[in-house]
Amino acid sequence: MPDATAPQHGIRASQLVDDLADSFGDAPTVRVGTLLKNLEGRGLGLLLIILALPICIPNIPGISTLFGLLLIGPSIQMLLGHKALWMPGFIKNWAFKGETLRGAFRACAVVLRKVEFLTRPRLIFLTRGAWLFYAGAQTLLMALILLLPMPGANVIPGIAVVLTGLGLLQRDGVCLLLSVPVAVGATAWVYFGARYVIDFALWVWEWAEGVIGPLWSQLY
């Protein structure tokens, strides 16, 4: 399989996503294995973009958790320094509705066309070596956050992964740097959000215990 980290120079990310959507034709369902096959040679950065950007777009239901799971593979790939895209066989058999997937990619291309003109090769050293290891660790953390059933836990980590993908695809170290504060914000949101949810649950429990306890003792 071709080098999954190699970008396709001279081709816009939005065009790559449009081409990918066209490659599925009118198929009613699209397996993950087919998606990965059509991604061969198009770059790890593009894979991150197409898995994360739909999560950031409203009104595309049912894909956030699945795409979050799929992001775990590329993130581990970056951590290990592997060059080829790889997924376990059972994951390759997972399927999406073709219409939903094509609609998601079309929406992604529209968003990319609005922002991709800002990217260009710069600070290229941040897109390889030890920095790629950090990007993998950060992407893995964002993927795990995406699996949490928590309001607002999708969009912010999704943006962090999209910035990472754009950085790798366009060899733009600035995008990778911008992904760091976004990832920190996503982590802080989950940490403080979970903390407040737990505190609120404990308060409700204590309140209920204080109200129901005396009533229970009077009845029995």
N, C-alpha and C positions, 0 to 999 in steps of 0.2 A: 504494500500500500504506500502511496506517496507520503512525503513528509507532511505531517498534520500541522506543523507549526509554521510552515512556509506560506506567506501571504501571496495573493495574486496581484502583482503590481499593475497599475493602470486600469483596474476594474473597480468600480465603486461598490461598496458594501451593499447598497440598495439594489443594484443590478444583480449581484450574486444571489440575494434573497429572492428577487423576482424570478430569476432563472431556476432557482430551486423549487419554487412553487409550481412553475410550468412543467418541471420534470416529472411531477406526479400525475400529470394528465387529468383525466376525469375519474380516477380510481375512487371507489366508495370508501375504502379504508387504506391506510398507509402504515406499514409496519416500521418499527424503529430500525430494523435491519436495512430496509429500503432507504430510509432517510440517511443512514450512515454511508451506505453505498454511494448515494448521490452526492455526498459531501466529500468523497475522496478527492484529495488534491486541492481542496478549496480553503483549507486552513483551520487550525484549532480556534483561532479568534472568531471565525464565522460561526462555528459550532456554539461557542459561548453566547454569541449575539442571538442566534435563532432560538436558543433554549431560554434565554433570560428576557429578551425584549417582549415576547407575548405576555409575560407575567406582569409587565409594567403597563400594559394597555387594558383599560377597562372593557367590560362586556365581552370578554373571551373566557367563558366559564369552563371549568373542568380540566384545566391543563396545568395549573400552578404546582400542585403537589407532584404530578408526574414529571414535569419538566425539572422540578427541584431534585427529584431522584436521579434523573438523567444527568444533571450537572455534577453529581458526585464522581462519575467516571472520568470526565475531562480534568477535574481538579486533581484527582489522584494521579492521572497521567502527567500533569505538570509537575507534581511533587516528585515523581519517580524519574522525570526527564525522558519519558517515552516519546517517540516520534510519530507513531501511528495511532490513529483513532481505533479504540477497542471498546467493546461492551460484551458482557456475558451473553451466552446464547439465549437464555430465557428472557432477557430484557429485549433482545432483538426481535422477539416474537410479539412484544406488546404492539398494539395497533391504535391509531388515532382515526377518527372520522376524517375522510379526505377533505370534505367541504370545510370542516372546522380548521384543519391544519392549513389549507390553502388560504382561508380568510385571515388566519393569524399572521401568515407570512406576508400577505399583501399589506396588512396594517403595519407590520414591522417595516416594510420597504418605504411606506409613506413617511413614517417617523424618521427613518435613517436619512432620507433625502433632505430633511430639514436640518440635520445636524452634521452630516458627514463632511460638509465643505470645511468645517473647522479643524478637521484632522489632517495630519501630514507627517511624514517621517521626521522625527526629532527626538533627541535624547534616546537614541536607539539602544544604547547599552542597558537601559532599564527594561528592555523587552526580551532579555535572554540571560543565561547563566543563573546566578544566585537569585536575581530579581524574579526570574520565572518561577523559582521554587516558592518565593514569598507570594507571588500571584496565585499559585496553586493552593497554598494554605489559606489565603484569604477567600478564594472562590469556594473551597470546601466548607469553610465556616458559613458563607452566605447560602450555600446549598442546604446546609443543615437548618439554618434559620427559616428557609423557605418551606420546610416541612412542618413548622410549628403552626398549630391552629390558632393564630393570634391576629386580631385586626391590625392592619398596617404592617404586617411582617413580610409582605410580598414585594411591594413596590420599591422600597429603599434598597434591600439587598439585590433586587433585580437590576436596578440602575447601576450598582457597583459592578455587577458582573458584565453588563453591557459595556461599561467604560473599559473594563479589562479586555473584553473581546475586541473592541475598537482599537485599543492600544496594540494588541498583538497583531491584528489584521493589517493595520496601517503602519506598524512599527512606530507608534507614537507614544513615547515615554510620558508625555504630559497627561494623556488620558489615563495611563496607569497610576500616575501620581494623584490625579483627581479622584480615582476610585478609592483611595485610602481613607480620606475623611468621610466619604459616603458609607463605606463599610463600617467605620467606627460609629457613625450615626445609627446604622442599622443595629449594630450590637448593643448600643446604649438604649435604643428604643425597646428592644426585646428585654434587656436586663431590667430596666426601670418599669416597663409595662408588666412583666411577670411579677416583679416585686409588689407593685401596687395591687395587682389582681389577688395575690396571695394575702396581702394585708387586708384587703376588702373582704375576702372570703373568711378570714379569721374573725374579723369584726362582726360579720353576719352570724357566724357560728356562736360567738360569745353573746350577741344580742338575743339570738333565738334561745340559747341556753338559759339566759336570764329571764326571758318571758315565759318560755314553756316549762322550765323547771318548777317554779312555784305552782303553776296550774296543775302540773302532773302530781305534785306532792299533795295538793288539796283533794284531788280526785281519788288518790289511792293512799 
